[in-house]
Amino acid sequence: MPRFSQAALLICLVALGTAAFAFDNGQFDNVPPDIRSWFKSMIAPNGVPCCDIADGHRTDYEVRDGTYWVPIEGQWMQVPERAVIRDRGNPIGEAVVWYMHHRGGIVISCFVPADAV
C-alpha cells in the first residue's frame, strides 16, 4: 500500500474514533439505512476508504476542461482523478466530497458527482 494511502487510512481511522463526534450534531439521525450504508461503503478508486457519513459534504461542483472542481472552505479546488468515484451510484442526487486537513492543506480523498451511475 503506498505511503499516502496508509496515511489517509490512518487519518480516517483516527477521525472516526475521535473527531467524528464533532461533525455529527444530529444532522444524520434520520438518514435511511440504505443511504447510511452507501456512505459507509464508499472507497476511492485507489482503494482508500472515504471514511464515513459525517465526513462526506454535500457540495456544488463545476466541470472545467474535463475535471471536477468543488468549493471547500471558500475556495474552489480541483478534484484529483484518483478521488473520483463513478461506479457506485449516487442515491442522494447531490455531489458529495470527502476531504481532510493534512499538513496545513486540504486533501480531497473522494468525490461522487450528482449524476454518478
MOTAFEN-V989926 format. One record per helix or strand of 3 or more residues. SS is the DSSP state (helix for helix, strand for strand). FROM is the first residue (numbers start at 0). LEN is the number of residues. If there is no record, write none. Layout:
# MOTAFEN-V989926
[[SS FROM LEN] [SS FROM LEN]]
This chain:
# MOTAFEN-V989926
[[helix 2 21] [helix 32 9] [helix 52 3] [strand 55 4] [strand 61 3] [strand 66 6] [strand 74 4] [helix 80 3] [strand 94 8] [strand 104 8]]
